[in-house]
């Protein structure tokens, strides 16, 4: 089946169509239906290492960690260590738009049934209100 020349050129210039581009910008290249856990930027920067992150990294198969590249390495290095200990791949993402999230743990290619992937403490509330 022949494809339209304009379609071929468009694909060559811009790449393939992306599903849910707005969600992908907010959730560091993944989509909401794949989220297991998402921490805001200041939650990642805080001195607290959330035990929920370690629990998810140990319990969930086929996951990946995405880290906001606007953070300093010292902000997220403990989470990288946890990912490495648990053999979880991680990617530092250069966020192209404003996002409140600093770290996202998501299934690599399947939707998951997580009703609320956020840790709603005071830091989370402040970050979401500012966003």
C-alpha positions as CSV (number, residue, x, y, z in Angstrom):
1,X,0.0,0.0,0.0
2,X,1.6,3.3,-1.1
3,X,2.0,6.0,1.5
4,X,1.5,9.7,0.8
5,X,4.8,11.5,0.1
6,X,4.0,14.2,2.7
7,X,3.4,11.5,5.3
8,X,6.8,10.0,4.6
9,X,8.5,13.4,4.8
10,X,6.7,14.3,8.0
11,X,7.8,11.0,9.6
12,X,11.4,11.5,8.5
13,X,11.5,15.1,9.8
14,X,9.7,14.7,13.1
15,X,9.7,11.0,13.8
16,X,6.6,8.8,14.6
17,X,3.5,10.0,16.3
18,X,3.8,10.1,20.1
19,X,0.9,9.0,22.3
20,X,-0.2,11.4,25.0
21,X,2.6,14.0,24.6
22,X,1.4,16.3,27.4
23,X,1.5,13.4,29.9
24,X,4.9,12.4,28.7
25,X,6.2,15.9,29.3
26,X,4.8,15.9,32.9
27,X,5.8,12.4,33.8
28,X,9.4,12.4,32.4
29,X,8.7,10.5,29.1
30,X,6.2,8.0,30.4
31,X,2.4,8.1,30.7
32,X,0.2,8.1,33.8
33,X,-1.2,4.6,33.2
34,X,2.2,3.1,33.7
35,X,3.1,4.9,36.9
36,X,3.9,2.9,40.1
37,X,5.2,6.0,42.0
38,X,6.0,9.6,41.3
39,X,7.9,12.0,43.6
40,X,8.0,15.8,43.2
41,X,11.2,17.6,42.7
42,X,11.4,18.8,46.4
43,X,10.5,15.3,47.7
44,X,13.6,14.0,45.8
45,X,15.7,16.9,47.1
46,X,14.6,16.4,50.7
47,X,16.9,14.4,53.1
48,X,14.2,11.7,53.4
49,X,14.6,8.6,51.3
50,X,11.1,7.4,50.9
51,X,10.7,3.7,51.9
52,X,7.9,3.4,49.3
53,X,10.5,3.8,46.6
54,X,12.5,0.9,47.9
55,X,9.4,-1.2,48.3
56,X,8.3,-0.6,44.7
57,X,11.8,-1.3,43.3
58,X,11.9,-4.6,45.1
59,X,8.4,-5.8,44.4
60,X,7.5,-4.7,40.9
61,X,8.8,-6.5,37.8
62,X,9.6,-4.8,34.5
63,X,10.0,-1.3,35.8
64,X,12.2,1.7,35.1
65,X,13.1,4.8,37.0
66,X,13.1,8.2,35.3
67,X,14.9,11.1,37.0
68,X,14.4,14.8,36.2
69,X,17.7,16.1,34.7
70,X,17.2,19.5,36.2
71,X,18.1,18.1,39.6
72,X,21.7,17.9,40.8
73,X,23.2,14.4,41.1
74,X,23.6,14.9,44.9
75,X,19.8,15.3,45.0
76,X,19.0,11.9,43.6
77,X,22.2,9.8,44.1
78,X,20.6,7.7,46.9
79,X,17.8,6.7,44.6
80,X,20.2,5.7,41.8
81,X,22.0,3.5,44.4
82,X,18.7,1.8,45.2
83,X,18.0,1.3,41.5
84,X,21.5,-0.2,41.0
85,X,21.2,-2.5,44.0
86,X,17.8,-3.8,42.7
87,X,19.0,-4.0,39.0
88,X,16.5,-1.5,37.9
89,X,17.3,0.6,34.8
90,X,17.2,4.3,35.3
91,X,17.2,7.3,32.9
92,X,18.0,10.9,33.6
93,X,15.6,12.9,31.4
94,X,16.2,16.4,30.2
95,X,12.8,17.9,30.9
96,X,11.7,20.1,28.0
97,X,8.8,21.7,29.9
98,X,8.0,22.6,33.5
99,X,7.1,19.6,35.5
100,X,6.6,19.1,39.3
101,X,8.1,15.6,39.2
102,X,11.7,14.8,40.0
103,X,11.5,11.0,40.0
104,X,9.0,8.6,38.4
105,X,8.9,4.8,38.6
106,X,6.9,3.2,35.9
107,X,6.3,-0.1,34.1
108,X,8.4,-0.2,31.0
109,X,5.7,-1.2,28.5
110,X,2.4,-2.1,30.2
111,X,-0.3,-0.3,32.1
112,X,-0.5,-0.9,35.8
113,X,-3.3,-0.7,38.3
114,X,-2.1,1.9,40.8
115,X,-4.9,4.0,42.0
116,X,-2.7,6.8,43.5
117,X,1.0,6.8,42.6
118,X,1.9,9.8,44.8
119,X,3.2,10.2,48.4
120,X,1.0,13.1,49.6
121,X,3.0,14.7,52.3
122,X,3.5,18.5,52.9
123,X,6.3,18.7,50.4
124,X,4.1,17.1,47.7
125,X,1.2,19.5,48.4
126,X,3.4,22.6,48.2
127,X,5.0,21.4,44.9
128,X,1.7,20.6,43.3
129,X,0.2,23.9,44.4
130,X,3.1,25.8,42.9
131,X,2.8,23.9,39.6
